[in-house]
Amino acid sequence: MLDKALMEILACPKCKGDVQYNAQKNGLVCDTCQLEYPIRDDIPVMLIDEAKSLTA
């Protein structure tokens, strides 16, 4: 899991909104943009091109 201080400053790079863990705690979700950013080797990959869309 990511450090609490880091989680407080992380924001969605697309809308600058808040992100939170997904259910599996292996990604960060922006509810506004419906994007999930992966966490690889305990490092959040906050790149729009790497995000997975949560909409069908």
PQR file of N, CA, C, O and H, with PARSE charges and radii, in Angstrom:
ATOM      1  N   MET A   1       0.835  -1.187   0.000 -0.4000 1.5000
ATOM      2  CA  MET A   1       0.000   0.000   0.000 -0.0000 2.0000
ATOM      3  C   MET A   1       0.877   1.245   0.000  0.5500 1.7000
ATOM      4  O   MET A   1       1.995   1.246   0.513 -0.5500 1.4000
ATOM      5  N   LEU A   2       0.341   2.285  -0.582 -0.4000 1.5000
ATOM      6  CA  LEU A   2       1.063   3.542  -0.672 -0.0000 2.0000
ATOM      7  C   LEU A   2       0.995   4.302   0.643  0.5500 1.7000
ATOM      8  O   LEU A   2       0.054   4.149   1.421 -0.5500 1.4000
ATOM      9  H   LEU A   2      -0.568   2.284  -0.999  0.4000 1.0000
ATOM     10  N   ASP A   3       2.000   5.115   0.871 -0.4000 1.5000
ATOM     11  CA  ASP A   3       2.067   5.947   2.056 -0.0000 2.0000
ATOM     12  C   ASP A   3       0.857   6.883   2.106  0.5500 1.7000
ATOM     13  O   ASP A   3       0.426   7.402   1.076 -0.5500 1.4000
ATOM     14  H   ASP A   3       2.764   5.240   0.238  0.4000 1.0000
ATOM     15  N   LYS A   4       0.316   7.093   3.301 -0.4000 1.5000
ATOM     16  CA  LYS A   4      -0.873   7.933   3.462 -0.0000 2.0000
ATOM     17  C   LYS A   4      -0.620   9.362   2.975  0.5500 1.7000
ATOM     18  O   LYS A   4      -1.497   9.972   2.363 -0.5500 1.4000
ATOM     19  H   LYS A   4       0.667   6.672   4.138  0.4000 1.0000
ATOM     20  N   ALA A   5       0.564   9.894   3.243 -0.4000 1.5000
ATOM     21  CA  ALA A   5       0.894  11.253   2.795 -0.0000 2.0000
ATOM     22  C   ALA A   5       0.905  11.336   1.270  0.5500 1.7000
ATOM     23  O   ALA A   5       0.457  12.331   0.700 -0.5500 1.4000
ATOM     24  H   ALA A   5       1.276   9.399   3.740  0.4000 1.0000
ATOM     25  N   LEU A   6       1.412  10.299   0.611 -0.4000 1.5000
ATOM     26  CA  LEU A   6       1.426  10.277  -0.852 -0.0000 2.0000
ATOM     27  C   LEU A   6       0.002  10.226  -1.393  0.5500 1.7000
ATOM     28  O   LEU A   6      -0.320  10.917  -2.359 -0.5500 1.4000
ATOM     29  H   LEU A   6       1.776   9.491   1.074  0.4000 1.0000
ATOM     30  N   MET A   7      -0.843   9.421  -0.784 -0.4000 1.5000
ATOM     31  CA  MET A   7      -2.237   9.315  -1.230 -0.0000 2.0000
ATOM     32  C   MET A   7      -2.961  10.659  -1.127  0.5500 1.7000
ATOM     33  O   MET A   7      -3.837  10.959  -1.938 -0.5500 1.4000
ATOM     34  H   MET A   7      -0.581   8.859   0.000  0.4000 1.0000
ATOM     35  N   GLU A   8      -2.599  11.456  -0.140 -0.4000 1.5000
ATOM     36  CA  GLU A   8      -3.253  12.757   0.044 -0.0000 2.0000
ATOM     37  C   GLU A   8      -2.901  13.743  -1.065  0.5500 1.7000
ATOM     38  O   GLU A   8      -3.692  14.638  -1.362 -0.5500 1.4000
ATOM     39  H   GLU A   8      -1.888  11.212   0.519  0.4000 1.0000
ATOM     40  N   ILE A   9      -1.728  13.597  -1.682 -0.4000 1.5000
ATOM     41  CA  ILE A   9      -1.331  14.558  -2.710 -0.0000 2.0000
ATOM     42  C   ILE A   9      -1.541  14.049  -4.132  0.5500 1.7000
ATOM     43  O   ILE A   9      -1.482  14.835  -5.077 -0.5500 1.4000
ATOM     44  H   ILE A   9      -1.086  12.870  -1.440  0.4000 1.0000
ATOM     45  N   LEU A  10      -1.787  12.746  -4.303 -0.4000 1.5000
ATOM     46  CA  LEU A  10      -2.020  12.214  -5.644 -0.0000 2.0000
ATOM     47  C   LEU A  10      -3.355  12.706  -6.189  0.5500 1.7000
ATOM     48  O   LEU A  10      -4.346  12.795  -5.464 -0.5500 1.4000
ATOM     49  H   LEU A  10      -1.836  12.108  -3.535  0.4000 1.0000
ATOM     50  N   ALA A  11      -3.359  13.020  -7.470 -0.4000 1.5000
ATOM     51  CA  ALA A  11      -4.581  13.468  -8.135 -0.0000 2.0000
ATOM     52  C   ALA A  11      -4.621  12.884  -9.533  0.5500 1.7000
ATOM     53  O   ALA A  11      -3.587  12.548 -10.109 -0.5500 1.4000
ATOM     54  H   ALA A  11      -2.554  12.947  -8.059  0.4000 1.0000
ATOM     55  N   CYS A  12      -5.804  12.769 -10.065 -0.4000 1.5000
ATOM     56  CA  CYS A  12      -5.980  12.310 -11.436 -0.0000 2.0000
ATOM     57  C   CYS A  12      -5.313  13.321 -12.370  0.5500 1.7000
ATOM     58  O   CYS A  12      -5.600  14.515 -12.282 -0.5500 1.4000
ATOM     59  H   CYS A  12      -6.645  13.043  -9.598  0.4000 1.0000
ATOM     60  N   PRO A  13      -4.432  12.868 -13.259 -0.5600 1.5000
ATOM     61  CA  PRO A  13      -3.773  13.802 -14.164  0.2800 2.0000
ATOM     62  C   PRO A  13      -4.713  14.416 -15.212  0.5500 1.7000
ATOM     63  O   PRO A  13      -4.388  15.440 -15.813 -0.5500 1.4000
ATOM     64  N   LYS A  14      -5.853  13.801 -15.425 -0.4000 1.5000
ATOM     65  CA  LYS A  14      -6.795  14.307 -16.432 -0.0000 2.0000
ATOM     66  C   LYS A  14      -7.667  15.433 -15.876  0.5500 1.7000
ATOM     67  O   LYS A  14      -7.789  16.488 -16.498 -0.5500 1.4000
ATOM     68  H   LYS A  14      -6.117  12.969 -14.937  0.4000 1.0000
ATOM     69  N   CYS A  15      -8.277  15.212 -14.698 -0.4000 1.5000
ATOM     70  CA  CYS A  15      -9.213  16.201 -14.151 -0.0000 2.0000
ATOM     71  C   CYS A  15      -8.719  16.850 -12.854  0.5500 1.7000
ATOM     72  O   CYS A  15      -9.355  17.769 -12.338 -0.5500 1.4000
ATOM     73  H   CYS A  15      -8.177  14.355 -14.192  0.4000 1.0000
ATOM     74  N   LYS A  16      -7.600  16.377 -12.337 -0.4000 1.5000
ATOM     75  CA  LYS A  16      -7.014  16.870 -11.078 -0.0000 2.0000
ATOM     76  C   LYS A  16      -7.875  16.526  -9.864  0.5500 1.7000
ATOM     77  O   LYS A  16      -7.717  17.119  -8.797 -0.5500 1.4000
ATOM     78  H   LYS A  16      -7.084  15.630 -12.756  0.4000 1.0000
ATOM     79  N   GLY A  17      -8.791  15.562 -10.032 -0.4000 1.5000
ATOM     80  CA  GLY A  17      -9.656  15.132  -8.938 -0.0000 2.0000
ATOM     81  C   GLY A  17      -8.987  14.085  -8.063  0.5500 1.7000
ATOM     82  O   GLY A  17      -7.889  13.612  -8.361 -0.5500 1.4000
ATOM     83  H   GLY A  17      -8.920  15.080 -10.899  0.4000 1.0000
ATOM     84  N   ASP A  18      -9.660  13.734  -6.990 -0.4000 1.5000
ATOM     85  CA  ASP A  18      -9.157  12.746  -6.042 -0.0000 2.0000
ATOM     86  C   ASP A  18      -9.165  11.350  -6.653  0.5500 1.7000
ATOM     87  O   ASP A  18      -9.984  11.036  -7.517 -0.5500 1.4000
ATOM     88  H   ASP A  18     -10.551  14.118  -6.748  0.4000 1.0000
ATOM     89  N   VAL A  19      -8.239  10.524  -6.185 -0.4000 1.5000
ATOM     90  CA  VAL A  19      -8.183   9.116  -6.557 -0.0000 2.0000
ATOM     91  C   VAL A  19      -8.203   8.279  -5.287  0.5500 1.7000
ATOM     92  O   VAL A  19      -7.768   8.731  -4.228 -0.5500 1.4000
ATOM     93  H   VAL A  19      -7.574  10.780  -5.483  0.4000 1.0000
ATOM     94  N   GLN A  20      -8.710   7.063  -5.398 -0.4000 1.5000
ATOM     95  CA  GLN A  20      -8.721   6.138  -4.268 -0.0000 2.0000
ATOM     96  C   GLN A  20      -8.408   4.744  -4.786  0.5500 1.7000
ATOM     97  O   GLN A  20      -8.480   4.475  -5.985 -0.5500 1.4000
ATOM     98  H   GLN A  20      -9.064   6.695  -6.258  0.4000 1.0000
ATOM     99  N   TYR A  21      -8.060   3.867  -3.856 -0.4000 1.5000
ATOM    100  CA  TYR A  21      -7.741   2.483  -4.232 -0.0000 2.0000
ATOM    101  C   TYR A  21      -8.937   1.787  -4.855  0.5500 1.7000
ATOM    102  O   TYR A  21     -10.083   2.069  -4.506 -0.5500 1.4000
ATOM    103  H   TYR A  21      -8.002   4.086  -2.882  0.4000 1.0000
ATOM    104  N   ASN A  22      -8.661   0.873  -5.783 -0.4000 1.5000
ATOM    105  CA  ASN A  22      -9.700  -0.011  -6.288 -0.0000 2.0000
ATOM    106  C   ASN A  22      -9.897  -1.133  -5.263  0.5500 1.7000
ATOM    107  O   ASN A  22      -9.197  -1.176  -4.251 -0.5500 1.4000
ATOM    108  H   ASN A  22      -7.729   0.644  -6.066  0.4000 1.0000
ATOM    109  N   ALA A  23     -10.828  -2.024  -5.516 -0.4000 1.5000
ATOM    110  CA  ALA A  23     -11.144  -3.087  -4.553 -0.0000 2.0000
ATOM    111  C   ALA A  23      -9.964  -4.017  -4.296  0.5500 1.7000
ATOM    112  O   ALA A  23      -9.795  -4.509  -3.180 -0.5500 1.4000
ATOM    113  H   ALA A  23     -11.396  -1.989  -6.338  0.4000 1.0000
ATOM    114  N   GLN A  24      -9.151  -4.260  -5.314 -0.4000 1.5000
ATOM    115  CA  GLN A  24      -8.012  -5.171  -5.168 -0.0000 2.0000
ATOM    116  C   GLN A  24      -6.758  -4.466  -4.632  0.5500 1.7000
ATOM    117  O   GLN A  24      -5.754  -5.119  -4.346 -0.5500 1.4000
ATOM    118  H   GLN A  24      -9.288  -3.860  -6.220  0.4000 1.0000
ATOM    119  N   LYS A  25      -6.816  -3.153  -4.500 -0.4000 1.5000
ATOM    120  CA  LYS A  25      -5.688  -2.335  -4.041 -0.0000 2.0000
ATOM    121  C   LYS A  25      -4.479  -2.441  -4.963  0.5500 1.7000
ATOM    122  O   LYS A  25      -3.340  -2.315  -4.516 -0.5500 1.4000
ATOM    123  H   LYS A  25      -7.631  -2.623  -4.733  0.4000 1.0000
ATOM    124  N   ASN A  26      -4.731  -2.674  -6.263 -0.4000 1.5000
ATOM    125  CA  ASN A  26      -3.637  -2.730  -7.231 -0.0000 2.0000
ATOM    126  C   ASN A  26      -3.761  -1.621  -8.275  0.5500 1.7000
ATOM    127  O   ASN A  26      -3.104  -1.649  -9.315 -0.5500 1.4000
ATOM    128  H   ASN A  26      -5.657  -2.776  -6.627  0.4000 1.0000
ATOM    129  N   GLY A  27      -4.616  -0.648  -7.975 -0.4000 1.5000
ATOM    130  CA  GLY A  27      -4.810   0.488  -8.872 -0.0000 2.0000
ATOM    131  C   GLY A  27      -5.501   1.624  -8.142  0.5500 1.7000
ATOM    132  O   GLY A  27      -6.071   1.443  -7.067 -0.5500 1.4000
ATOM    133  H   GLY A  27      -5.151  -0.625  -7.130  0.4000 1.0000
ATOM    134  N   LEU A  28      -5.436   2.802  -8.751 -0.4000 1.5000
ATOM    135  CA  LEU A  28      -6.096   3.990  -8.202 -0.0000 2.0000
ATOM    136  C   LEU A  28      -7.177   4.423  -9.167  0.5500 1.7000
ATOM    137  O   LEU A  28      -6.951   4.485 -10.376 -0.5500 1.4000
ATOM    138  H   LEU A  28      -4.973   2.949  -9.625  0.4000 1.0000
ATOM    139  N   VAL A  29      -8.351   4.723  -8.639 -0.4000 1.5000
ATOM    140  CA  VAL A  29      -9.524   5.026  -9.448 -0.0000 2.0000
ATOM    141  C   VAL A  29      -9.913   6.491  -9.297  0.5500 1.7000
ATOM    142  O   VAL A  29      -9.941   7.034  -8.193 -0.5500 1.4000
ATOM    143  H   VAL A  29      -8.535   4.673  -7.658  0.4000 1.0000
ATOM    144  N   CYS A  30     -10.212   7.120 -10.436 -0.4000 1.5000
ATOM    145  CA  CYS A  30     -10.814   8.447 -10.455 -0.0000 2.0000
ATOM    146  C   CYS A  30     -12.281   8.242 -10.821  0.5500 1.7000
ATOM    147  O   CYS A  30     -12.591   7.822 -11.936 -0.5500 1.4000
ATOM    148  H   CYS A  30     -10.188   6.679 -11.333  0.4000 1.0000
ATOM    149  N   ASP A  31     -13.178   8.534  -9.892 -0.4000 1.5000
ATOM    150  CA  ASP A  31     -14.605   8.341 -10.155 -0.0000 2.0000
ATOM    151  C   ASP A  31     -15.131   9.335 -11.193  0.5500 1.7000
ATOM    152  O   ASP A  31     -16.039   9.005 -11.956 -0.5500 1.4000
ATOM    153  H   ASP A  31     -12.926   8.875  -8.986  0.4000 1.0000
ATOM    154  N   THR A  32     -14.578  10.533 -11.228 -0.4000 1.5000
ATOM    155  CA  THR A  32     -15.035  11.550 -12.172 -0.0000 2.0000
ATOM    156  C   THR A  32     -14.750  11.137 -13.608  0.5500 1.7000
ATOM    157  O   THR A  32     -15.637  11.204 -14.459 -0.5500 1.4000
ATOM    158  H   THR A  32     -13.841  10.801 -10.609  0.4000 1.0000
ATOM    159  N   CYS A  33     -13.531  10.713 -13.883 -0.4000 1.5000
ATOM    160  CA  CYS A  33     -13.121  10.337 -15.243 -0.0000 2.0000
ATOM    161  C   CYS A  33     -13.394   8.876 -15.564  0.5500 1.7000
ATOM    162  O   CYS A  33     -13.303   8.469 -16.722 -0.5500 1.4000
ATOM    163  H   CYS A  33     -12.811  10.658 -13.192  0.4000 1.0000
ATOM    164  N   GLN A  34     -13.729   8.080 -14.551 -0.4000 1.5000
ATOM    165  CA  GLN A  34     -13.934   6.647 -14.722 -0.0000 2.0000
ATOM    166  C   GLN A  34     -12.686   5.987 -15.309  0.5500 1.7000
ATOM    167  O   GLN A  34     -12.768   5.193 -16.246 -0.5500 1.4000
ATOM    168  H   GLN A  34     -13.803   8.410 -13.610  0.4000 1.0000
ATOM    169  N   LEU A  35     -11.524   6.335 -14.733 -0.4000 1.5000
ATOM    170  CA  LEU A  35     -10.253   5.759 -15.134 -0.0000 2.0000
ATOM    171  C   LEU A  35      -9.592   5.088 -13.942  0.5500 1.7000
ATOM    172  O   LEU A  35      -9.748   5.518 -12.799 -0.5500 1.4000
ATOM    173  H   LEU A  35     -11.458   6.980 -13.971  0.4000 1.0000
ATOM    174  N   GLU A  36      -8.852   4.025 -14.232 -0.4000 1.5000
ATOM    175  CA  GLU A  36      -8.094   3.326 -13.195 -0.0000 2.0000
ATOM    176  C   GLU A  36      -6.616   3.343 -13.585  0.5500 1.7000
ATOM    177  O   GLU A  36      -6.233   2.870 -14.655 -0.5500 1.4000
ATOM    178  H   GLU A  36      -8.726   3.676 -15.160  0.4000 1.0000
ATOM    179  N   TYR A  37      -5.802   3.896 -12.699 -0.4000 1.5000
ATOM    180  CA  TYR A  37      -4.362   3.984 -12.916 -0.0000 2.0000
ATOM    181  C   TYR A  37      -3.690   2.822 -12.187  0.5500 1.7000
ATOM    182  O   TYR A  37      -3.973   2.587 -11.012 -0.5500 1.4000
ATOM    183  H   TYR A  37      -6.113   4.281 -11.830  0.4000 1.0000
ATOM    184  N   PRO A  38      -2.807   2.094 -12.867 -0.5600 1.5000
ATOM    185  CA  PRO A  38      -2.182   0.918 -12.236  0.2800 2.0000
ATOM    186  C   PRO A  38      -1.130   1.301 -11.196  0.5500 1.7000
ATOM    187  O   PRO A  38      -0.559   2.390 -11.235 -0.5500 1.4000
ATOM    188  N   ILE A  39      -0.894   0.385 -10.274 -0.4000 1.5000
ATOM    189  CA  ILE A  39       0.218   0.501  -9.328 -0.0000 2.0000
ATOM    190  C   ILE A  39       1.154  -0.657  -9.656  0.5500 1.7000
ATOM    191  O   ILE A  39       0.762  -1.822  -9.582 -0.5500 1.4000
ATOM    192  H   ILE A  39      -1.358  -0.500 -10.242  0.4000 1.0000
ATOM    193  N   ARG A  40       2.390  -0.330 -10.018 -0.4000 1.5000
ATOM    194  CA  ARG A  40       3.376  -1.353 -10.373 -0.0000 2.0000
ATOM    195  C   ARG A  40       4.574  -1.233  -9.442  0.5500 1.7000
ATOM    196  O   ARG A  40       5.171  -0.162  -9.324 -0.5500 1.4000
ATOM    197  H   ARG A  40       2.708   0.616 -10.078  0.4000 1.0000
ATOM    198  N   ASP A  41       4.921  -2.318  -8.791 -0.4000 1.5000
ATOM    199  CA  ASP A  41       6.057  -2.337  -7.854 -0.0000 2.0000
ATOM    200  C   ASP A  41       5.930  -1.216  -6.821  0.5500 1.7000
ATOM    201  O   ASP A  41       6.903  -0.526  -6.518 -0.5500 1.4000
ATOM    202  H   ASP A  41       4.437  -3.187  -8.887  0.4000 1.0000
ATOM    203  N   ASP A  42       4.719  -1.045  -6.284 -0.4000 1.5000
ATOM    204  CA  ASP A  42       4.405  -0.029  -5.282 -0.0000 2.0000
ATOM    205  C   ASP A  42       4.566   1.404  -5.781  0.5500 1.7000
ATOM    206  O   ASP A  42       4.718   2.326  -4.979 -0.5500 1.4000
ATOM    207  H   ASP A  42       3.928  -1.607  -6.530  0.4000 1.0000
ATOM    208  N   ILE A  43       4.536   1.597  -7.101 -0.4000 1.5000
ATOM    209  CA  ILE A  43       4.646   2.933  -7.689 -0.0000 2.0000
ATOM    210  C   ILE A  43       3.400   3.188  -8.533  0.5500 1.7000
ATOM    211  O   ILE A  43       3.129   2.441  -9.473 -0.5500 1.4000
ATOM    212  H   ILE A  43       4.413   0.849  -7.752  0.4000 1.0000
ATOM    213  N   PRO A  44       2.634   4.243  -8.206 -0.5600 1.5000
ATOM    214  CA  PRO A  44       1.456   4.548  -9.019  0.2800 2.0000
ATOM    215  C   PRO A  44       1.877   5.099 -10.375  0.5500 1.7000
ATOM    216  O   PRO A  44       2.710   6.002 -10.453 -0.5500 1.4000
ATOM    217  N   VAL A  45       1.302   4.557 -11.433 -0.4000 1.5000
ATOM    218  CA  VAL A  45       1.597   5.010 -12.790 -0.0000 2.0000
ATOM    219  C   VAL A  45       0.485   5.982 -13.192  0.5500 1.7000
ATOM    220  O   VAL A  45      -0.562   5.577 -13.695 -0.5500 1.4000
ATOM    221  H   VAL A  45       0.625   3.824 -11.369  0.4000 1.0000
ATOM    222  N   MET A  46       0.736   7.262 -12.959 -0.4000 1.5000
ATOM    223  CA  MET A  46      -0.286   8.288 -13.155 -0.0000 2.0000
ATOM    224  C   MET A  46      -0.161   8.919 -14.542  0.5500 1.7000
ATOM    225  O   MET A  46      -0.001  10.132 -14.675 -0.5500 1.4000
ATOM    226  H   MET A  46       1.587   7.591 -12.550  0.4000 1.0000
ATOM    227  N   LEU A  47      -0.238   8.080 -15.558 -0.4000 1.5000
ATOM    228  CA  LEU A  47      -0.196   8.521 -16.953 -0.0000 2.0000
ATOM    229  C   LEU A  47      -1.526   8.194 -17.612  0.5500 1.7000
ATOM    230  O   LEU A  47      -1.999   7.061 -17.530 -0.5500 1.4000
ATOM    231  H   LEU A  47      -0.368   7.095 -15.450  0.4000 1.0000
ATOM    232  N   ILE A  48      -2.128   9.172 -18.261 -0.4000 1.5000
ATOM    233  CA  ILE A  48      -3.436   8.964 -18.877 -0.0000 2.0000
ATOM    234  C   ILE A  48      -3.373   7.824 -19.886  0.5500 1.7000
ATOM    235  O   ILE A  48      -4.312   7.034 -19.983 -0.5500 1.4000
ATOM    236  H   ILE A  48      -1.743  10.093 -18.328  0.4000 1.0000
ATOM    237  N   ASP A  49      -2.292   7.728 -20.629 -0.4000 1.5000
ATOM    238  CA  ASP A  49      -2.153   6.658 -21.639 -0.0000 2.0000
ATOM    239  C   ASP A  49      -2.090   5.263 -21.023  0.5500 1.7000
ATOM    240  O   ASP A  49      -2.394   4.279 -21.697 -0.5500 1.4000
ATOM    241  H   ASP A  49      -1.528   8.369 -20.550  0.4000 1.0000
ATOM    242  N   GLU A  50      -1.701   5.164 -19.755 -0.4000 1.5000
ATOM    243  CA  GLU A  50      -1.603   3.871 -19.067 -0.0000 2.0000
ATOM    244  C   GLU A  50      -2.883   3.509 -18.318  0.5500 1.7000
ATOM    245  O   GLU A  50      -3.027   2.380 -17.850 -0.5500 1.4000
ATOM    246  H   GLU A  50      -1.454   5.964 -19.207  0.4000 1.0000
ATOM    247  N   ALA A  51      -3.809   4.456 -18.202 -0.4000 1.5000
ATOM    248  CA  ALA A  51      -5.040   4.228 -17.438 -0.0000 2.0000
ATOM    249  C   ALA A  51      -5.993   3.319 -18.203  0.5500 1.7000
ATOM    250  O   ALA A  51      -6.003   3.284 -19.433 -0.5500 1.4000
ATOM    251  H   ALA A  51      -3.692   5.374 -18.582  0.4000 1.0000
ATOM    252  N   LYS A  52      -6.794   2.585 -17.434 -0.4000 1.5000
ATOM    253  CA  LYS A  52      -7.813   1.699 -17.991 -0.0000 2.0000
ATOM    254  C   LYS A  52      -9.176   2.351 -17.783  0.5500 1.7000
ATOM    255  O   LYS A  52      -9.490   2.807 -16.683 -0.5500 1.4000
ATOM    256  H   LYS A  52      -6.785   2.613 -16.434  0.4000 1.0000
ATOM    257  N   SER A  53      -9.974   2.394 -18.829 -0.4000 1.5000
ATOM    258  CA  SER A  53     -11.320   2.960 -18.736 -0.0000 2.0000
ATOM    259  C   SER A  53     -12.225   2.016 -17.946  0.5500 1.7000
ATOM    260  O   SER A  53     -12.166   0.800 -18.128 -0.5500 1.4000
ATOM    261  H   SER A  53      -9.719   2.023 -19.722  0.4000 1.0000
ATOM    262  N   LEU A  54     -13.048   2.564 -17.083 -0.4000 1.5000
ATOM    263  CA  LEU A  54     -13.983   1.761 -16.292 -0.0000 2.0000
ATOM    264  C   LEU A  54     -15.384   1.743 -16.901  0.5500 1.7000
ATOM    265  O   LEU A  54     -16.292   1.104 -16.369 -0.5500 1.4000
ATOM    266  H   LEU A  54     -13.096   3.552 -16.935  0.4000 1.0000
ATOM    267  N   THR A  55     -15.551   2.447 -18.012 -0.4000 1.5000
ATOM    268  CA  THR A  55     -16.853   2.452 -18.684 -0.0000 2.0000
ATOM    269  C   THR A  55     -16.844   1.448 -19.835  0.5500 1.7000
ATOM    270  O   THR A  55     -15.817   1.197 -20.465 -0.5500 1.4000
ATOM    271  H   THR A  55     -14.814   2.966 -18.444  0.4000 1.0000
ATOM    272  N   ALA A  56     -17.981   0.906 -20.075 -0.4000 1.5000
ATOM    273  CA  ALA A  56     -18.061  -0.118 -21.135 -0.0000 2.0000
ATOM    274  C   ALA A  56     -18.231   0.482 -22.495  0.5500 1.7000
ATOM    275  O   ALA A  56     -18.313  -0.245 -23.485 -0.5500 1.4000
ATOM    276  H   ALA A  56     -18.816   1.110 -19.563  0.4000 1.0000
TER
END
